[in-house]
Amino acid sequence: MRLNPKLKEKIMESLSAVLPVTGIVLALSILIVPLDLGTTAVFLVGAVLLVIGMGFFQLGAEMAMEPLGDGVGVQIAKTRKIIPAIVIGFAMGMLITISEPDLQVLAEQVPSIPNMTLILTVAVGVGIFLALAICRILFKISLSTILIVVYLLLMVLAFLVREDFLAVAFDAGGVTTGPMTVPFIMALGVGLASVRSDKEAAEDSFGLVALSSVGPVAAVLLLGIFYHPESTEYTVTEVAQVETTRDVLVEFLTGLPQYIREVLVSLLPVVAVYFLFQALTHRYQKSERRRILVGFVYTYIGLTLFLCGVNIGFSPVGTYLGSEIASGHMKWILVPVGMLIGYFIVKAEPAIQVLGRQVESVTNGAVSEKAMNTCMSVGVSISVGLAMLRILTGIPIQYILVPGYLIAFLLSRIVPKMFVGIAFDSGGVASGPMTTTFLLPLSLGACHALGGNIMTDAFGVVALVALTPLIAVQIMGLQYKYKMKKMQQIAVDTGLDEEEMDDILDFEEDEEDDREDG
């Protein structure tokens, strides 16, 4: 049977994201933390399911979520009625978030909040802020201004909430903008802006992901003010004890029915919304309807395999490795190991590659995809290193987040508007599935072994990874602004027109690529 070329492409992208982590785990098992053959087999089967599941899921989300988001956005913009826009934005944000795999993985690992309580809280937060983001585009409100206001409100809430909820709240903001929500929300923004004909329309299409990722932080902080859990005891996720290859197969087959049911429950509301939207608008032709329905099937298969592979084979080994490294004499090796994983995770993240091409396109090559990706990789590597350092030293997360966000907001006042939207959108896409499924369990295992506070010290790694692009992309924006000023000055001095300057920029970009390729 010939594999769908697009599905094959998505599976290869997933493989490129999972392979570096798998290689690092196998290297650690040889050099530092020996793993028995049973544990290694469970991990590898989990990794295979993760790769196949992510491939199916990403293709399914692209086929179903993007056209649905674009259609909803266009319809909202055409009606120009604020109340329906708010209601639709809230409902869609909430339903899509409930189906987000990264959020489900995070909820499984938070000891003090019941899974469904956390998922629904985060979903409500995304719904409210997606509605706010839609209003921003319709009323042409400055993204930089609105982000500064909402983040100031977050800082006020952070002083009122228990410290236990702080890191989890910012992690929730990172995981909700994952492979399910990002295609829908970005397509929604494009759909909303496509109806407008003004010159700011393209710039305003960015920023929906940024605002939607603020909602969960605010919602979980509010939950922390009013909700007082009786116990915050963390139970370490044990790796399945297996002796034969048959035991490995039985372990995964036994767990599979649970995820088949859970995924069905989370996806049905989204499918129902699609049928309702189509019945009301008749927007999609027969071929488009078939493609969207196939996309939902792919999404269902992918999400089921993804969660099964993560929860049974992949994450437990991450927790075990973190625990074993922190218990030994070489606990400080957590920092370089984390930095190495962070560097390769973001390098292989498909959404980051899309972001790099997007930045190169909108800057006409003034900021290259290679420069963008390198900047992101180094930034995320530093973020993960800081997260591991927090576990070892107990540095409060606000000591890193507050200066980081201050730098990001100062930059937002001086870089081109377009880069502000791209930067804050990219914060969510950087903290992809690998951060939640491996880095967070690694942190939890290490923190538990050191006897630290799980809620304050272990959580926060997703938040720090999500912070990096806010600074990195805007630094690229400064580079773009400097290049543009330089080219404008040359144009004034030499009398060249805009088209001739673009030709020079294209030539310089090709020359730079040739030098980098040797």
C-alpha positions in Angstrom: 0.0 0.0 0.0 1.5 3.4 -1.1 1.7 5.9 1.7 0.1 9.3 1.2 3.0 11.6 0.2 1.8 14.4 2.4 1.4 12.0 5.3 4.9 10.6 4.7 6.2 14.2 4.8 4.5 14.9 8.1 5.8 11.6 9.6 9.3 12.5 8.5 8.9 15.9 10.1 7.8 14.2 13.3 10.7 11.8 13.1 13.1 14.7 12.8 11.6 16.2 16.0 11.7 12.9 18.0 15.0 11.5 16.7 17.4 13.9 18.5 15.7 13.3 21.9 15.7 9.5 21.3 19.4 9.6 20.4 20.2 11.7 23.5 18.3 9.2 25.7 20.1 6.2 24.2 23.5 8.0 24.7 22.6 8.8 28.4 21.6 5.1 28.9 25.0 4.0 27.7 27.1 6.7 29.5 25.3 7.8 32.6 22.0 6.1 33.4 21.9 2.4 32.3 18.4 1.3 31.1 17.4 -2.3 31.1 16.3 -3.8 27.8 12.6 -3.8 28.8 12.6 -0.1 29.6 14.5 0.7 26.4 11.9 -1.4 24.4 9.0 0.5 26.0 10.6 3.8 25.3 11.4 3.0 21.6 7.8 1.7 21.0 6.5 4.9 22.7 8.7 6.9 20.4 7.5 5.1 17.3 3.9 5.7 18.2 4.7 9.3 19.0 6.3 9.8 15.5 3.4 8.1 13.7 0.8 9.8 15.8 2.3 13.3 15.4 2.4 12.7 11.6 -1.2 11.7 11.3 -2.3 14.4 13.8 -0.4 17.3 12.1 -1.7 16.4 8.7 -5.2 16.0 10.0 -5.1 19.3 11.8 -3.9 21.0 8.6 -6.6 19.4 6.5 -9.5 20.1 9.0 -8.6 22.9 11.3 -7.1 25.4 8.7 -10.1 25.5 6.4 -12.5 25.6 9.3 -10.6 28.4 11.0 -10.3 30.4 7.7 -14.0 29.9 7.0 -15.1 31.0 10.5 -12.8 34.0 10.2 -14.2 35.1 6.9 -17.8 34.6 8.1 -17.2 36.7 11.2 -15.6 39.5 9.3 -18.4 39.6 6.7 -21.2 39.8 9.3 -19.3 42.6 11.2 -21.6 41.9 14.2 -19.7 42.1 17.5 -21.9 39.8 19.7 -21.9 36.8 17.3 -18.1 37.3 16.8 -17.6 37.2 20.6 -19.8 34.1 21.0 -18.3 32.2 18.1 -14.7 33.1 19.2 -15.3 32.0 22.7 -17.0 28.7 21.7 -14.4 27.8 19.1 -11.5 28.7 21.3 -12.9 26.5 24.1 -13.7 23.5 22.0 -10.4 23.4 20.1 -8.4 23.8 23.3 -10.1 20.8 25.0 -8.8 18.7 22.1 -5.2 20.0 22.4 -2.9 17.1 23.0 -0.2 19.1 24.8 -2.7 20.4 27.3 -3.9 16.8 28.0 -0.3 15.7 28.6 0.3 18.7 31.0 -3.0 18.0 32.9 -1.8 14.4 33.5 1.3 15.7 35.2 -0.1 18.4 37.5 -0.6 16.8 40.9 -2.7 19.5 42.7 -5.5 20.1 40.1 -7.9 17.4 38.7 -7.3 16.9 35.0 -10.7 18.1 33.8 -10.7 21.1 36.2 -7.4 22.3 34.6 -8.5 21.5 31.1 -11.8 23.3 31.4 -10.2 26.3 33.2 -7.6 26.7 30.4 -10.3 26.2 27.7 -12.4 29.0 29.1 -9.3 31.3 29.2 -8.5 30.6 25.6 -12.1 31.2 24.6 -12.3 34.6 26.3 -9.0 35.8 24.9 -9.7 34.5 21.4 -12.9 36.5 21.4 -10.8 39.5 22.6 -8.3 38.9 19.8 -11.1 38.9 17.2 -12.4 42.2 18.6 -8.9 43.6 18.3 -8.7 42.8 14.6 -12.3 44.1 13.9 -11.6 47.4 15.8 -8.0 47.7 14.6 -6.5 48.0 18.2 -2.7 48.0 18.5 -1.4 44.6 19.5 1.5 46.0 21.4 -0.8 48.2 23.5 -3.2 45.4 24.3 -0.4 42.9 25.2 1.2 45.4 27.6 -2.2 45.9 29.3 -3.1 42.2 29.7 0.4 41.3 30.8 0.3 44.1 33.5 -2.9 42.5 34.7 -1.2 39.1 34.8 1.6 40.5 37.0 -1.0 41.9 39.4 -2.7 38.5 39.5 0.6 36.8 40.0 1.1 38.8 43.3 -2.3 37.6 44.6 -2.0 33.9 43.8 -0.3 31.2 45.7 3.2 30.5 44.4 2.2 26.9 43.7 0.1 28.0 40.8 2.5 30.5 39.2 4.7 28.2 37.1 1.8 25.9 36.1 -0.2 29.0 34.9 2.6 30.1 32.6 3.2 26.6 31.4 -0.5 26.3 30.5 -0.1 29.4 28.3 2.6 27.6 26.4 0.9 24.2 25.9 -2.4 25.5 24.7 -0.9 27.0 21.5 0.0 23.5 20.1 -0.6 21.5 16.9 -4.4 21.5 17.3 -5.0 25.2 18.1 -2.3 27.0 16.2 -3.5 25.9 12.6 -7.1 26.9 13.5 -6.3 30.2 15.2 -3.7 31.4 12.6 -6.2 30.5 9.8 -8.9 32.3 11.7 -6.7 35.4 11.8 -6.0 35.2 8.0 -9.7 34.8 7.3 -10.6 37.8 9.4 -7.9 40.0 7.8 -8.6 38.8 4.2 -11.9 40.7 4.1 -10.2 43.9 5.0 -8.5 45.9 2.2 -6.4 48.4 4.3 -2.6 48.1 4.4 -2.6 47.0 8.1 -4.7 43.9 7.4 -1.7 41.6 6.9 0.0 42.8 10.1 -3.2 42.4 12.1 -3.6 38.8 11.0 -0.8 38.0 13.5 -1.4 38.2 17.2 -4.4 35.8 17.7 -2.1 33.0 19.0 -0.3 35.6 21.2 -3.5 36.7 22.9 -5.0 33.2 23.1 -2.0 32.0 25.0 -2.5 34.8 27.6 -6.0 33.5 28.4 -4.9 30.2 30.1 -2.3 32.0 32.3 -5.0 34.4 33.6 -7.5 31.6 34.0 -5.2 29.4 36.0 -4.0 32.3 38.1 -7.6 33.1 39.0 -8.2 29.4 39.7 -5.3 29.6 42.1 -6.9 32.4 44.0 -10.2 30.6 44.6 -9.2 26.9 44.5 -7.4 25.4 47.4 -6.3 21.8 46.8 -6.2 19.4 49.7 -3.0 17.7 48.5 -0.2 18.6 46.1 1.7 15.3 46.5 3.3 14.2 43.3 3.3 10.5 42.3 6.2 9.5 40.1 5.1 7.8 36.8 6.7 4.4 36.8 8.0 2.8 33.6 6.1 -0.3 32.8 7.9 -3.5 34.0 8.2 -5.8 31.0 10.3 -8.9 30.4 9.5 -9.9 26.8 8.5 -8.2 23.6 5.1 -9.7 24.0 4.8 -7.9 27.4 5.6 -4.6 25.6 2.9 -5.2 23.1 0.3 -6.2 25.8 1.2 -3.0 27.8 0.4 -0.7 24.9 -2.7 -2.7 23.7 -4.1 -2.6 27.2 -3.8 1.2 27.5 -5.0 1.9 23.9 -8.8 1.6 24.6 -8.7 4.4 27.2 -7.2 6.9 24.7 -9.6 5.8 22.0 -12.5 6.8 24.3 -10.8 10.0 25.6 -10.0 11.3 22.1 -13.4 10.6 20.8 -15.0 12.6 23.6 -12.7 15.6 23.0 -13.0 15.6 19.2 -16.8 15.1 18.8 -17.7 18.7 19.8 -15.3 20.1 17.1 -16.7 17.8 14.5 -20.3 18.9 15.5 -19.3 22.5 15.1 -18.0 21.9 11.6 -21.3 20.2 10.6 -23.3 23.1 12.2 -21.1 25.7 10.4 -21.5 23.9 7.1 -25.3 23.6 7.5 -25.6 27.3 8.2 -23.2 28.7 5.6 -22.8 26.0 2.9 -19.2 27.3 2.5 -17.4 24.1 1.5 -17.8 22.3 -1.8 -18.0 18.5 -2.0 -14.2 18.0 -2.4 -13.5 20.3 0.5 -16.0 18.5 2.7 -14.4 15.2 1.9 -10.9 16.6 2.7 -12.0 18.1 6.0 -13.7 14.8 7.1 -10.6 12.8 6.2 -8.7 15.4 8.2 -10.8 14.7 11.3 -10.2 10.9 10.8 -6.4 11.5 10.6 -6.6 13.8 13.7 -8.4 11.1 15.6 -6.0 8.3 14.7 -3.0 10.6 15.3 -4.1 11.9 18.7 -4.9 8.4 20.0 -1.5 7.0 19.0 0.2 10.2 20.3 -1.3 10.0 23.7 -0.8 6.3 24.0 2.9 6.5 23.0 3.5 9.5 25.3 1.8 8.3 28.5 2.9 4.7 28.4 6.4 4.8 26.8 7.9 8.2 26.3 7.2 10.5 29.3 7.8 7.8 32.0 11.3 7.3 30.7 11.9 11.1 30.8 10.8 11.1 34.4 13.0 8.1 35.2 16.1 9.7 33.6 15.6 13.0 35.4 15.2 11.2 38.7 18.3 9.0 38.2 20.6 11.9 37.0 19.5 14.1 39.9 20.1 11.3 42.4 23.7 10.7 41.3 26.9 12.6 41.7 26.6 14.2 38.3 23.3 16.1 38.9 24.7 19.3 37.4 24.9 17.5 34.0 21.1 18.2 33.9 21.9 21.7 32.7 24.0 20.8 29.6 21.7 17.8 28.8 18.7 20.2 28.9 20.4 22.8 26.8 21.4 20.1 24.2 17.8 18.8 24.0 16.4 22.3 23.8 18.7 23.2 20.9 17.7 20.2 18.8 14.0 20.2 19.8 13.4 23.7 18.5 15.6 23.0 15.4 13.4 20.1 14.4 10.0 21.7 15.3 8.0 22.0 12.1 6.1 25.1 13.3 9.4 26.9 13.8 10.5 26.1 10.2 7.2 27.6 9.0 7.8 30.7 11.2 11.3 31.1 9.7 10.0 31.0 6.2 7.2 33.4 7.2 9.7 35.9 8.6 12.0 35.6 5.5 9.0 36.2 3.3 7.6 39.2 5.0 11.0 40.8 5.3 11.8 40.1 1.6 14.9 38.1 2.6 16.4 40.8 4.9 16.1 38.3 7.8 16.9 34.8 6.5 15.3 31.6 7.6 18.7 30.2 8.6 19.4 33.2 10.9 16.0 33.0 12.4 16.3 29.3 13.2 19.7 29.6 14.6 18.6 32.5 16.9 15.6 30.4 18.1 17.7 27.3 18.7 20.3 29.2 20.8 17.5 31.0 22.7 15.5 27.9 23.6 18.7 26.1 24.6 19.4 28.9 27.1 15.8 28.8 28.3 15.9 25.0 29.0 19.3 25.4 30.7 17.8 28.1 33.0 14.8 25.7 33.7 17.2 22.9 34.8 19.2 25.4 36.9 16.0 26.4 38.7 15.4 22.8 39.6 18.9 22.5 41.1 19.0 25.8 42.9 15.3 26.7 43.6 15.4 30.1 41.8 11.8 31.5 41.7 10.5 31.5 38.2 9.4 35.2 38.5 13.1 36.2 38.7 13.5 35.0 35.1 10.0 35.7 33.6 9.6 39.3 34.8 12.9 40.6 33.4 12.3 38.5 30.2 8.9 40.0 29.6 10.1 43.5 30.4 12.8 43.1 27.7 10.2 41.7 25.3 7.8 44.7 25.9 10.6 47.3 25.6 11.5 45.7 22.3 7.9 45.8 21.2 7.9 49.6 21.3 10.8 50.0 18.9 10.6 47.1 16.4 8.2 47.1 13.4 4.6 46.2 14.3 4.7 43.1 12.1 7.5 41.6 14.3 5.6 42.1 17.5 2.7 39.9 16.3 5.0 37.3 14.9 7.1 37.2 18.1 4.2 36.8 20.4 2.6 34.2 18.1 5.8 32.2 17.9 6.0 31.9 21.7 3.4 29.2 21.7 4.7 27.3 18.7 8.2 27.0 20.1 6.9 25.0 23.1 5.8 22.1 21.0 5.0 18.5 21.8 8.6 17.5 22.7 8.7 20.1 25.5 5.6 18.8 27.2 6.2 15.1 26.5 9.9 14.8 27.5 11.4 18.0 29.0 8.7 18.5 31.5 8.7 14.9 32.7 12.6 15.1 32.9 12.2 18.2 35.1 9.5 16.5 37.3 11.7 13.4 37.9 14.7 15.5 38.7 12.8 17.8 41.1 11.2 14.8 42.9 14.6 13.1 43.4 16.1 16.3 44.8 13.2 16.7 47.2 12.2 20.0 45.8 8.7 21.6 45.4 7.2 20.1 42.2 4.7 22.9 41.7 7.2 25.8 42.1 10.5 24.3 40.9 9.7 21.7 38.2 7.0 23.4 36.3 8.0 26.5 34.3 10.1 24.8 31.6 7.3 25.3 29.0 6.9 28.9 30.1 10.6 29.6 29.7 10.7 28.0 26.2 7.7 30.1 25.2 9.4 33.3 26.4 12.5 32.8 24.2 10.9 33.7 20.8 9.4 36.9 22.2 12.9 38.2 22.5 14.6 36.3 19.6 12.1 37.3 16.9 12.1 40.9 18.0 15.9 41.0 17.9 15.5 39.8 14.3 13.1 42.7 13.9 15.7 45.2 15.1 18.1 43.6 12.5 15.5 44.1 9.8 14.8 47.7 10.9 18.6 48.5 10.8 18.9 46.9 7.3 15.9 48.9 6.0 17.4 52.2 7.3 20.7 51.3 5.8 19.1 50.5 2.4 17.0 53.6 2.5 20.0 55.8 3.1 21.8 54.1 0.2 18.8 54.7 -2.0 18.8 58.4 -1.1 22.5 58.7 -1.7 22.5 56.8 -5.1 19.0 57.6 -6.4 18.0 53.9 -6.7 14.2 53.1 -6.7 12.5 50.5 -4.4 12.6 47.7 -7.0 16.3 48.1 -7.5 16.9 48.0 -3.8 14.9 44.7 -3.6 17.2 43.2 -6.2 20.2 44.2 -4.2 18.7 42.6 -1.1 17.9 39.4 -3.0 21.5 39.3 -4.3 23.0 39.8 -0.8 20.8 37.0 0.5 21.9 34.6 -2.2 25.6 35.5 -1.5 25.1 34.9 2.2 23.4 31.5 1.5 26.4 30.6 -0.8 28.9 31.5 2.0 27.0 29.4 4.6 26.8 26.4 2.2 30.6 26.6 1.8 
